[in-house]
Amino acid sequence: MLADLRVLVVDDEPLIRWSLSEALADRGFAVRVAPDGRSALGALSDGSARPDVVLLDYLLPDSNGLSLFERVRDLMPPGRVILMTAFGSPDVVAKALELGAYQVVMKPFEVSDIASAIRHASAASPPA
């Protein structure tokens, strides 16, 4: 059930965080937001509100490439992290998928595509 799906949106752009949060909430998801890697890791450490899927921006002011992705991935069930990027070279995309990203989504994107990816990622593996 979508209302039971918790999503953490991690992006340093306030407009992207807000628009994704609103659009996903309108589609029935429970959404939390984080503006940076430190906030995202804090949200993932909160066991009572752990998300089912993380939408993670590739470039954040306090992270270096895929290093934050690897830390987030270690805190999530397999295949539950979707990487968002406007700067995804084929090498970045391939490495993210190799490291266990469910999908790499190129910005700009359609919210309907993100919502579909969230549903599929949440069904791809059992929750932790």
N, C-alpha and C positions, 0 to 999 in steps of 0.2 A: 504494500500500500504506500503510495507516494507520501502521504502525510507522515508516515513513519520514517521516511528517508531524510537523514540529516546530512547537510552539505556544508562544508567549510570553503568559502571563497577567499583566496589569498591573492590580493593584487594591490600594488601601491597606488594605483590611479583611483581616486575617490569616485569618479563618475562610473568607472567600470564596476567597482564594488557595489555601488548603490544600484545601478541598473540590473546587474545580475541578481542581486539580492531580491529586488522587487519582482523581477520577471520570474525567478524560480519560486518565490513565495506564492505568486499568483497561480503557479502550476501545482501548488500543494506541497512543495518541499519545505522543510524546516531549515532555515539558512542562518549561519553565523558568518561573520566576515573578519578578516585580519589584514592589516595594511602592510605587514612585513613578516619576515621569516621568524623572528623572535616571538611575535604574537601568535603565529601559526603553531609553532612548537608548544607554546603555552596552552593553546586551545586543545591540541592533541593530547596533552598530558592530563587534561581534565577528564577523568574517567567517566564522570556522570553525564557528560555531553559530547562524548567522542563521536565525530562524524562518521557516516557510512562511506562517503566519497569526499575527496578533496580536489577542488579546482585550484591548481597552483600556477601562478605566473612564473615564467622562466627567469625574467629579469626583475629582481627586487633590490632595493638599495643596500640591504644588509646580507645579501647572499652572493655567492660566486658560482654562476653557471648551474650545473646539476648537483652541486654539493648539498643544497637545501633539499632538493628532490630526494636525494638518497636518505637524508635524515628523516624526512616525512614518510618515505616509503617504509623505513624500518619500524615506524610506529603504526602503520596501517596494514590491514589484510592485503594479500597479494592482489594486484590489479585494481586497486581502489583509488589511484591517483591519476587525474587527468591533467596534463601539462598544457598550459595556454602560452602562446608566444606570438609575437609579431616579428621575431628575428630568428625563426627556426631554419637553420641550414639543414640540408639532408643529413649531415653528420650528427647534429644535435638531435634531430628526430630519431635517427637510428639508435643513438646511444641511450636516449630516454626510453625507448621501447625495449631495448636490450636490458636496461636496468629495472624494468617492470612497470613502466607507465601503461595504463590501460589504453590510452590514446594521447596523441599530441594534436591539439586543436590550434589552427592558425587564426590569429586575429587579423581582421575583424571576422566575426562569425555570427551565425544565426542562433538566437537563444533556443529555438526549437531543436537545433542540432545538439546543443549542450545538454538540454533536458533529456534528450534521447540517450546521449552518451552516459549521463549519470545513471539512468535506469539500467542500461546494459552493464555498466561497471558494477553496480550494486548486485546484479544478478550473476555476475561472472564468477564470483567466489563467495564462499560462506563468510559471514561476519566473524570478527575475532571474538 
